Amino acid sequence: MTDIVWKVIMVASIIVRGLDESVKDRLAAQAREHGRSMEAEVRDILTRASARPHIGVALIQVSRAVGGVEELKIPERSGVARSVDFG
């Protein structure tokens, strides 16, 4: 007897309202350049964008990898603002 395994895949959908026509045109052109539908292009853009690390977290990870930043000297600051001569 064979076991039947059913796999259910949930797929999310979103609607973007108020998208500027020029953005849509650029997305369509970009999709043509990559040889895919505009939906596939947007899906790829959103997937890559959501996978990017938060810049603050990335900086902390890099600083820890090189020994941390606890020993960095912070220069003294005065409470007096410097004026700029635009003349």
N, C-alpha and C positions, 0 to 999 in steps of 0.2 A: 504494500500500500504506500502511496506517495503522500507526503504532507504538502498541503497547499499553504503557502505563506502569502498573505495579503499585505501590501505596503500602501499606506495612505500618506500622500504628500500634500501638505497644506501650502498653498501659494498665496502670498499677499498681493494685493493690488492697491495702487494709489491713484488719485486723480489730482492733477496740478491745475488749479484755476488761475487765471490772470497772467498766464505766461506770455511775455511779449512776443509778437510775431517774429521779430528779428532773432530772438533766441531759438525759436522753433526752426527757423530757416538755417541757422548755424548748426543746430543739432542734426538736421536732415542732411546737410552737406557733409558733416563729419561722419555720419552713418554711411553715406555713399562711399566716402574715402576708405572706410574700413570694411566695405562690402557686406554690410548687415542692415537690418531694419532699424528704424529710428527707435523702436521699443527696445531692441537688443542693445543699441548704443547707450540709451539712457540707463538701462539695467547695469551695463558695465561701468558707467560713470558713477552711479550710486554705490555699487559694490566696492569699487576702488576707494571712493571718498570715505565710506564708512569704515574702511579697514585702516585708515591712516591713524597713527598714534597721536594722542593729544600732545601738542608741542611742549607743554610744561612737564608732562610725564616723560617724554623723550629726553628733554634736557636733564632731568634728574637722573635717568638711567645712564646717560652718557657721563655725567659728572661722577657718578658712583664707580663707573667702569675705569675712570682714570684716577681714582683715589679720593674723590669727594671734593667739596668746596669749603669745608669747615675751617681750613687753615688760611683761606684767602684773606689778605689784608684789605680792609675797606678804608679808603681815604677819608680824612676828616672833611666835613662840610661846614661851611659857615651859613648862617641864616640870612646873609646879605646876597640879594640877587645882583648879578652883573648886568650893566646896561649895554646895549648894542648900539654902535654908531653906524647908521645907515647912510651917512653923508659922504 
